[in-house]
Amino acid sequence: MDRLRLKSDIPSSDKIKVKLFAILRERVGESEITITVPTGITVDYLNSEILKKYPQLKSFSKFVTSVNWKVTTGNTIISSKDEIALLPPVSGG
């Protein structure tokens, strides 16, 4: 007899849309990407998944991540409802 799978038995995942700006957009060739990740992840986890899928961004591993228009830290928890953007590191003098 097949075991009935409960909703809690099935891993949850989110499709996170990420907007790319400046040189990051140029390297990927798209202004927005979608990454499927487990529900309840952090910014650090999302960024590591982005670097796996888009290795051409590894030279920009210190890019800035904003969530809902605010620059965040790596331990910020995000969901598919959040607006995520990646910006290149800012330098200046």
SVG drawing of the C-alpha trace seen along z (x, -y; Angstrom):
<svg xmlns="http://www.w3.org/2000/svg" viewBox="-2 -61 41 63">
<polyline fill="none" stroke="black" stroke-width="0.4" points="0.0,0.0 1.4,-3.4 2.1,-5.7 0.1,-8.9 2.5,-11.9 1.6,-14.7 2.3,-18.3 4.9,-18.4 6.7,-15.5 7.3,-17.4 10.2,-19.9 9.0,-23.5 10.7,-25.7 10.5,-29.3 11.2,-30.8 13.1,-34.0 13.3,-36.7 16.5,-38.7 17.1,-42.0 20.6,-42.6 22.2,-46.0 25.2,-47.5 28.1,-45.1 26.3,-42.1 23.5,-42.5 26.0,-42.7 27.9,-39.5 24.7,-37.5 23.0,-39.0 19.7,-39.4 18.2,-42.1 16.4,-39.6 17.0,-35.9 15.0,-33.4 16.5,-30.9 14.6,-28.0 15.7,-27.5 14.3,-26.0 11.8,-28.1 13.2,-30.3 16.7,-30.8 19.1,-33.6 20.7,-36.2 24.0,-34.3 22.4,-31.1 20.8,-32.8 24.0,-34.4 25.9,-31.1 23.2,-29.5 23.5,-32.4 27.2,-32.0 26.8,-28.2 24.3,-28.9 26.2,-32.0 29.9,-31.3 30.7,-34.4 29.7,-36.5 32.4,-34.9 34.8,-37.8 32.0,-40.0 31.4,-37.7 31.3,-40.9 28.3,-42.3 25.7,-44.2 22.3,-42.6 19.2,-44.6 15.9,-43.3 12.9,-45.4 15.0,-48.4 17.3,-48.1 20.9,-46.9 21.0,-43.8 23.3,-41.4 23.9,-37.8 21.7,-36.4 18.5,-38.2 15.8,-35.6 14.0,-36.1 11.1,-34.7 9.6,-34.9 7.5,-37.9 10.6,-40.0 12.1,-42.2 15.8,-41.2 18.4,-43.2 22.1,-42.6 24.4,-45.6 28.1,-45.7 30.3,-46.8 30.6,-50.6 34.0,-52.2 34.9,-55.8 36.9,-58.4"/>
</svg>
